Amino acid sequence: MKDLSMGQLKAIANQCSQYEPNGVQLTSAVGNNNPNCANCNHYQNSKCNLDLIDEILNNLDQG
């Protein structure tokens, strides 16, 4: 898996059926509480432990 941008991590999380917020989400005055792989329970050590990122990213690229 290549290094992903924050925009890609957000797009992937928005499409992921297994996205599960880990409670570390911080909200701000600008409402910055959008889904993001980085704040998902399944995302550890910069990797999805369900191995879904590449599949979802490929589907986004084709869409």
Backbone atoms as SQL, in Angstrom:
CREATE TABLE atoms (id INTEGER PRIMARY KEY, chain TEXT, resi INTEGER, resn TEXT, atom TEXT, x REAL, y REAL, z REAL);
INSERT INTO atoms VALUES
  (1, 'A', 1, 'MET', 'N', 0.847, -1.186, 0.000),
  (2, 'A', 1, 'MET', 'CA', 0.000, 0.000, 0.000),
  (3, 'A', 1, 'MET', 'C', 0.881, 1.234, 0.000),
  (4, 'A', 2, 'LYS', 'N', 0.555, 2.186, -0.832),
  (5, 'A', 2, 'LYS', 'CA', 1.310, 3.432, -0.897),
  (6, 'A', 2, 'LYS', 'C', 0.871, 4.381, 0.207),
  (7, 'A', 3, 'ASP', 'N', 1.681, 5.419, 0.453),
  (8, 'A', 3, 'ASP', 'CA', 1.300, 6.433, 1.424),
  (9, 'A', 3, 'ASP', 'C', 0.078, 7.168, 0.902),
  (10, 'A', 4, 'LEU', 'N', -0.893, 7.349, 1.768),
  (11, 'A', 4, 'LEU', 'CA', -2.149, 7.967, 1.359),
  (12, 'A', 4, 'LEU', 'C', -2.275, 9.360, 1.943),
  (13, 'A', 5, 'SER', 'N', -2.926, 10.234, 1.204),
  (14, 'A', 5, 'SER', 'CA', -3.171, 11.592, 1.677),
  (15, 'A', 5, 'SER', 'C', -4.352, 11.579, 2.647),
  (16, 'A', 6, 'MET', 'N', -4.490, 12.656, 3.383),
  (17, 'A', 6, 'MET', 'CA', -5.620, 12.777, 4.306),
  (18, 'A', 6, 'MET', 'C', -6.934, 12.737, 3.530),
  (19, 'A', 7, 'GLY', 'N', -6.963, 13.334, 2.352),
  (20, 'A', 7, 'GLY', 'CA', -8.168, 13.306, 1.516),
  (21, 'A', 7, 'GLY', 'C', -8.541, 11.893, 1.110),
  (22, 'A', 8, 'GLN', 'N', -7.536, 11.093, 0.766),
  (23, 'A', 8, 'GLN', 'CA', -7.803, 9.700, 0.403),
  (24, 'A', 8, 'GLN', 'C', -8.313, 8.912, 1.606),
  (25, 'A', 9, 'LEU', 'N', -7.713, 9.133, 2.777),
  (26, 'A', 9, 'LEU', 'CA', -8.167, 8.425, 3.979),
  (27, 'A', 9, 'LEU', 'C', -9.606, 8.781, 4.328),
  (28, 'A', 10, 'LYS', 'N', -9.979, 10.034, 4.097),
  (29, 'A', 10, 'LYS', 'CA', -11.365, 10.453, 4.343),
  (30, 'A', 10, 'LYS', 'C', -12.317, 9.802, 3.343),
  (31, 'A', 11, 'ALA', 'N', -11.922, 9.807, 2.064),
  (32, 'A', 11, 'ALA', 'CA', -12.770, 9.215, 1.026),
  (33, 'A', 11, 'ALA', 'C', -12.954, 7.721, 1.259),
  (34, 'A', 12, 'ILE', 'N', -11.883, 7.045, 1.648),
  (35, 'A', 12, 'ILE', 'CA', -11.962, 5.612, 1.923),
  (36, 'A', 12, 'ILE', 'C', -12.891, 5.352, 3.100),
  (37, 'A', 13, 'ALA', 'N', -12.731, 6.107, 4.184),
  (38, 'A', 13, 'ALA', 'CA', -13.577, 5.914, 5.371),
  (39, 'A', 13, 'ALA', 'C', -15.042, 6.155, 5.041),
  (40, 'A', 14, 'ASN', 'N', -15.313, 7.137, 4.186),
  (41, 'A', 14, 'ASN', 'CA', -16.699, 7.424, 3.802),
  (42, 'A', 14, 'ASN', 'C', -17.336, 6.272, 3.040),
  (43, 'A', 15, 'GLN', 'N', -16.541, 5.468, 2.359),
  (44, 'A', 15, 'GLN', 'CA', -17.052, 4.350, 1.567),
  (45, 'A', 15, 'GLN', 'C', -16.972, 3.010, 2.295),
  (46, 'A', 16, 'CYS', 'N', -16.335, 2.985, 3.450),
  (47, 'A', 16, 'CYS', 'CA', -16.067, 1.721, 4.140),
  (48, 'A', 16, 'CYS', 'C', -17.253, 1.281, 4.998),
  (49, 'A', 17, 'SER', 'N', -17.737, 0.082, 4.748),
  (50, 'A', 17, 'SER', 'CA', -18.863, -0.450, 5.528),
  (51, 'A', 17, 'SER', 'C', -18.430, -0.880, 6.925),
  (52, 'A', 18, 'GLN', 'N', -17.124, -1.008, 7.150),
  (53, 'A', 18, 'GLN', 'CA', -16.610, -1.442, 8.445),
  (54, 'A', 18, 'GLN', 'C', -16.027, -0.289, 9.258),
  (55, 'A', 19, 'TYR', 'N', -16.184, 0.956, 8.795),
  (56, 'A', 19, 'TYR', 'CA', -15.658, 2.113, 9.520),
  (57, 'A', 19, 'TYR', 'C', -16.259, 2.152, 10.919),
  (58, 'A', 20, 'GLU', 'N', -15.391, 2.247, 11.899),
  (59, 'A', 20, 'GLU', 'CA', -15.811, 2.234, 13.304),
  (60, 'A', 20, 'GLU', 'C', -14.988, 3.275, 14.067),
  (61, 'A', 21, 'PRO', 'N', -15.571, 4.450, 14.347),
  (62, 'A', 21, 'PRO', 'CA', -14.818, 5.503, 15.041),
  (63, 'A', 21, 'PRO', 'C', -14.255, 5.003, 16.360),
  (64, 'A', 22, 'ASN', 'N', -13.016, 5.398, 16.650),
  (65, 'A', 22, 'ASN', 'CA', -12.364, 4.906, 17.856),
  (66, 'A', 22, 'ASN', 'C', -12.514, 5.822, 19.056),
  (67, 'A', 23, 'GLY', 'N', -13.302, 6.864, 18.957),
  (68, 'A', 23, 'GLY', 'CA', -13.527, 7.744, 20.094),
  (69, 'A', 23, 'GLY', 'C', -12.466, 8.808, 20.249),
  (70, 'A', 24, 'VAL', 'N', -11.427, 8.786, 19.399),
  (71, 'A', 24, 'VAL', 'CA', -10.367, 9.773, 19.479),
  (72, 'A', 24, 'VAL', 'C', -10.701, 10.992, 18.632),
  (73, 'A', 25, 'GLN', 'N', -11.809, 10.916, 17.922),
  (74, 'A', 25, 'GLN', 'CA', -12.212, 12.034, 17.080),
  (75, 'A', 25, 'GLN', 'C', -12.351, 13.290, 17.908),
  (76, 'A', 26, 'LEU', 'N', -11.804, 14.349, 17.392),
  (77, 'A', 26, 'LEU', 'CA', -11.943, 15.649, 18.028),
  (78, 'A', 26, 'LEU', 'C', -12.778, 16.523, 17.115),
  (79, 'A', 27, 'THR', 'N', -13.727, 17.200, 17.686),
  (80, 'A', 27, 'THR', 'CA', -14.512, 18.114, 16.878),
  (81, 'A', 27, 'THR', 'C', -14.000, 19.514, 17.139),
  (82, 'A', 28, 'SER', 'N', -14.146, 20.350, 16.160),
  (83, 'A', 28, 'SER', 'CA', -13.697, 21.727, 16.298),
  (84, 'A', 28, 'SER', 'C', -14.819, 22.651, 15.888),
  (85, 'A', 29, 'ALA', 'N', -14.547, 23.910, 15.980),
  (86, 'A', 29, 'ALA', 'CA', -15.547, 24.905, 15.610),
  (87, 'A', 29, 'ALA', 'C', -15.914, 24.806, 14.133),
  (88, 'A', 30, 'VAL', 'N', -15.036, 24.256, 13.322),
  (89, 'A', 30, 'VAL', 'CA', -15.335, 24.120, 11.896),
  (90, 'A', 30, 'VAL', 'C', -15.984, 22.782, 11.579),
  (91, 'A', 31, 'GLY', 'N', -16.305, 21.995, 12.595),
  (92, 'A', 31, 'GLY', 'CA', -16.999, 20.732, 12.379),
  (93, 'A', 31, 'GLY', 'C', -16.120, 19.672, 11.754),
  (94, 'A', 32, 'ASN', 'N', -14.893, 19.581, 12.185),
  (95, 'A', 32, 'ASN', 'CA', -13.943, 18.656, 11.586),
  (96, 'A', 32, 'ASN', 'C', -14.060, 17.266, 12.216),
  (97, 'A', 33, 'ASN', 'N', -15.221, 16.649, 12.078),
  (98, 'A', 33, 'ASN', 'CA', -15.444, 15.322, 12.664),
  (99, 'A', 33, 'ASN', 'C', -15.882, 14.315, 11.606),
  (100, 'A', 34, 'ASN', 'N', -15.372, 14.491, 10.398),
  (101, 'A', 34, 'ASN', 'CA', -15.701, 13.592, 9.299),
  (102, 'A', 34, 'ASN', 'C', -15.010, 12.248, 9.478),
  (103, 'A', 35, 'PRO', 'N', -15.603, 11.181, 8.963),
  (104, 'A', 35, 'PRO', 'CA', -14.931, 9.878, 8.997),
  (105, 'A', 35, 'PRO', 'C', -13.560, 9.955, 8.336),
  (106, 'A', 36, 'ASN', 'N', -12.626, 9.226, 8.892),
  (107, 'A', 36, 'ASN', 'CA', -11.254, 9.218, 8.409),
  (108, 'A', 36, 'ASN', 'C', -10.630, 7.917, 8.897),
  (109, 'A', 37, 'CYS', 'N', -9.917, 7.220, 8.046),
  (110, 'A', 37, 'CYS', 'CA', -9.286, 5.963, 8.460),
  (111, 'A', 37, 'CYS', 'C', -8.450, 6.140, 9.722),
  (112, 'A', 38, 'ALA', 'N', -7.799, 7.283, 9.854),
  (113, 'A', 38, 'ALA', 'CA', -6.902, 7.508, 10.992),
  (114, 'A', 38, 'ALA', 'C', -7.632, 7.474, 12.326),
  (115, 'A', 39, 'ASN', 'N', -8.955, 7.662, 12.343),
  (116, 'A', 39, 'ASN', 'CA', -9.685, 7.595, 13.606),
  (117, 'A', 39, 'ASN', 'C', -10.665, 6.420, 13.642),
  (118, 'A', 40, 'CYS', 'N', -10.289, 5.340, 12.956),
  (119, 'A', 40, 'CYS', 'CA', -11.089, 4.112, 12.929),
  (120, 'A', 40, 'CYS', 'C', -10.424, 3.049, 13.805),
  (121, 'A', 41, 'ASN', 'N', -11.217, 2.276, 14.505),
  (122, 'A', 41, 'ASN', 'CA', -10.691, 1.202, 15.353),
  (123, 'A', 41, 'ASN', 'C', -9.882, 0.170, 14.579),
  (124, 'A', 42, 'HIS', 'N', -10.154, 0.029, 13.301),
  (125, 'A', 42, 'HIS', 'CA', -9.479, -0.992, 12.492),
  (126, 'A', 42, 'HIS', 'C', -8.171, -0.496, 11.884),
  (127, 'A', 43, 'TYR', 'N', -7.854, 0.772, 12.072),
  (128, 'A', 43, 'TYR', 'CA', -6.649, 1.376, 11.495),
  (129, 'A', 43, 'TYR', 'C', -5.585, 1.491, 12.576),
  (130, 'A', 44, 'GLN', 'N', -4.571, 0.648, 12.485),
  (131, 'A', 44, 'GLN', 'CA', -3.510, 0.629, 13.492),
  (132, 'A', 44, 'GLN', 'C', -2.159, 0.583, 12.800),
  (133, 'A', 45, 'ASN', 'N', -1.225, 1.356, 13.328),
  (134, 'A', 45, 'ASN', 'CA', 0.119, 1.432, 12.737),
  (135, 'A', 45, 'ASN', 'C', 0.061, 1.787, 11.255),
  (136, 'A', 46, 'SER', 'N', -0.784, 2.738, 10.923),
  (137, 'A', 46, 'SER', 'CA', -0.956, 3.221, 9.549),
  (138, 'A', 46, 'SER', 'C', -1.392, 2.124, 8.582),
  (139, 'A', 47, 'LYS', 'N', -2.163, 1.178, 9.080),
  (140, 'A', 47, 'LYS', 'CA', -2.643, 0.072, 8.251),
  (141, 'A', 47, 'LYS', 'C', -4.024, -0.376, 8.729),
  (142, 'A', 48, 'CYS', 'N', -4.874, -0.734, 7.776),
  (143, 'A', 48, 'CYS', 'CA', -6.188, -1.286, 8.107),
  (144, 'A', 48, 'CYS', 'C', -6.012, -2.762, 8.450),
  (145, 'A', 49, 'ASN', 'N', -6.383, -3.148, 9.674),
  (146, 'A', 49, 'ASN', 'CA', -6.202, -4.548, 10.053),
  (147, 'A', 49, 'ASN', 'C', -7.246, -5.462, 9.407),
  (148, 'A', 50, 'LEU', 'N', -8.202, -4.894, 8.693),
  (149, 'A', 50, 'LEU', 'CA', -9.155, -5.690, 7.912),
  (150, 'A', 50, 'LEU', 'C', -8.718, -5.764, 6.448),
  (151, 'A', 51, 'ASP', 'N', -7.634, -5.070, 6.129),
  (152, 'A', 51, 'ASP', 'CA', -7.053, -5.063, 4.783),
  (153, 'A', 51, 'ASP', 'C', -8.061, -4.608, 3.722),
  (154, 'A', 52, 'LEU', 'N', -8.766, -3.515, 4.018),
  (155, 'A', 52, 'LEU', 'CA', -9.802, -3.031, 3.112),
  (156, 'A', 52, 'LEU', 'C', -9.394, -1.807, 2.296),
  (157, 'A', 53, 'ILE', 'N', -8.335, -1.133, 2.692),
  (158, 'A', 53, 'ILE', 'CA', -7.982, 0.141, 2.067),
  (159, 'A', 53, 'ILE', 'C', -7.719, -0.006, 0.570),
  (160, 'A', 54, 'ASP', 'N', -6.892, -0.954, 0.181),
  (161, 'A', 54, 'ASP', 'CA', -6.562, -1.095, -1.243),
  (162, 'A', 54, 'ASP', 'C', -7.795, -1.397, -2.082),
  (163, 'A', 55, 'GLU', 'N', -8.655, -2.264, -1.572),
  (164, 'A', 55, 'GLU', 'CA', -9.875, -2.618, -2.310),
  (165, 'A', 55, 'GLU', 'C', -10.775, -1.398, -2.490),
  (166, 'A', 56, 'ILE', 'N', -10.986, -0.648, -1.415),
  (167, 'A', 56, 'ILE', 'CA', -11.856, 0.531, -1.500),
  (168, 'A', 56, 'ILE', 'C', -11.214, 1.590, -2.378),
  (169, 'A', 57, 'LEU', 'N', -9.904, 1.793, -2.240),
  (170, 'A', 57, 'LEU', 'CA', -9.213, 2.785, -3.066),
  (171, 'A', 57, 'LEU', 'C', -9.322, 2.421, -4.553),
  (172, 'A', 58, 'ASN', 'N', -9.184, 1.160, -4.881),
  (173, 'A', 58, 'ASN', 'CA', -9.338, 0.734, -6.287),
  (174, 'A', 58, 'ASN', 'C', -10.745, 1.012, -6.784),
  (175, 'A', 59, 'ASN', 'N', -11.749, 0.771, -5.958),
  (176, 'A', 59, 'ASN', 'CA', -13.128, 1.050, -6.351),
  (177, 'A', 59, 'ASN', 'C', -13.353, 2.546, -6.543),
  (178, 'A', 60, 'LEU', 'N', -12.722, 3.378, -5.703),
  (179, 'A', 60, 'LEU', 'CA', -12.847, 4.833, -5.850),
  (180, 'A', 60, 'LEU', 'C', -12.205, 5.295, -7.159),
  (181, 'A', 61, 'ASP', 'N', -11.066, 4.715, -7.486),
  (182, 'A', 61, 'ASP', 'CA', -10.355, 5.090, -8.716),
  (183, 'A', 61, 'ASP', 'C', -11.158, 4.727, -9.958),
  (184, 'A', 62, 'GLN', 'N', -11.923, 3.640, -9.889),
  (185, 'A', 62, 'GLN', 'CA', -12.719, 3.194, -11.029),
  (186, 'A', 62, 'GLN', 'C', -14.031, 3.945, -11.146),
  (187, 'A', 63, 'GLY', 'N', -14.485, 4.522, -10.036),
  (188, 'A', 63, 'GLY', 'CA', -15.775, 5.203, -10.014),
  (189, 'A', 63, 'GLY', 'C', -15.711, 6.528, -10.607);
